[in-house]
Amino acid sequence: MATENIVDDDPRIEKAAYVLKAVAHPLRIKIIQILHENNELTVSAIYKNLKAEQSLISHHLINMRDKGILGIRRSGKNIYYFLVDNSVAEIIDCIYKSKMLL
């Protein structure tokens, strides 16, 4: 990408920073990965799989939902969480594959 194409007030840059900040936590990255692998899961399935406290998982899920990264689907008493866009999981996968982590 040529530097002359980067515009200081490009709203995509702000949105990219917003999304990256929203997922910049190890537990949030794990949640994104597990949802990417399973399409959608309940809160209890997520916290049992990650072996973390339900209240902590709920906090992260609500935060990422509020920021538009996760969506929900209600079915009876259950709430299922899913990734709104798989590109977040793909970005994390790219980071895993990069030389930065070697």
C-alpha positions in Angstrom: 0.0 0.0 0.0 1.4 3.3 -1.0 1.7 5.9 1.8 -0.1 8.6 -0.4 -3.2 6.4 -0.2 -3.4 6.7 3.6 -5.7 9.5 4.6 -5.5 10.8 8.1 -9.2 11.1 8.5 -10.1 7.7 6.9 -12.9 6.3 9.1 -11.7 2.8 8.3 -8.5 3.4 10.3 -10.5 4.5 13.3 -12.8 1.5 13.0 -9.8 -0.9 12.7 -8.2 0.5 15.8 -11.6 0.3 17.6 -12.0 -3.4 16.7 -8.4 -4.3 17.6 -8.7 -2.6 21.0 -12.0 -4.5 21.6 -10.4 -7.9 21.1 -7.0 -7.1 22.7 -7.3 -9.5 25.6 -6.2 -13.1 25.8 -9.6 -14.4 27.0 -11.4 -12.4 24.3 -9.1 -13.9 21.7 -10.0 -17.4 23.0 -13.7 -16.6 22.9 -13.4 -15.5 19.3 -11.5 -18.7 18.4 -14.0 -21.0 20.0 -16.9 -19.2 18.4 -15.2 -19.3 15.0 -14.7 -23.1 15.4 -18.3 -23.7 16.6 -20.4 -21.0 14.8 -22.4 -20.2 18.0 -22.4 -21.3 21.6 -24.2 -20.5 24.8 -22.5 -18.7 27.7 -22.3 -21.9 29.7 -20.7 -23.8 26.8 -18.1 -21.1 26.4 -17.1 -20.8 30.1 -17.1 -24.6 30.5 -14.9 -25.0 27.5 -12.5 -22.2 28.5 -12.6 -23.3 32.2 -13.2 -19.7 33.3 -15.8 -18.1 35.6 -19.2 -17.5 34.1 -19.3 -13.9 35.3 -15.9 -13.1 33.7 -16.9 -14.7 30.4 -20.3 -12.9 30.4 -18.4 -9.6 31.0 -16.2 -10.1 27.9 -19.2 -11.4 25.8 -21.3 -8.3 26.6 -18.4 -6.0 25.9 -17.7 -7.5 22.5 -21.4 -7.6 21.7 -21.7 -3.9 22.6 -18.9 -3.2 20.2 -20.5 -5.1 17.3 -18.0 -8.0 17.2 -20.5 -10.6 18.5 -24.2 -11.1 17.9 -26.8 -13.1 19.9 -29.6 -15.4 19.1 -32.2 -16.3 21.7 -33.8 -19.7 21.9 -36.0 -20.2 24.9 -34.0 -19.4 28.0 -30.7 -19.8 26.1 -28.7 -17.0 24.5 -26.3 -18.1 21.8 -23.3 -15.9 20.9 -21.8 -15.9 17.4 -19.2 -13.8 15.5 -20.9 -11.1 13.4 -18.0 -11.2 11.0 -15.4 -14.0 10.7 -12.7 -11.5 9.6 -11.8 -10.9 13.2 -10.9 -14.6 13.6 -9.0 -14.5 10.4 -6.9 -11.5 11.6 -6.1 -13.5 14.8 -5.1 -16.5 12.6 -2.9 -14.3 10.5 -1.1 -13.1 13.7 -0.6 -16.7 14.8 1.0 -17.5 11.5 3.2 -14.5 11.4 6.8 -14.4 12.4 6.0 -11.9 15.2 5.2 -14.9 17.5 8.2 -16.9 16.8 
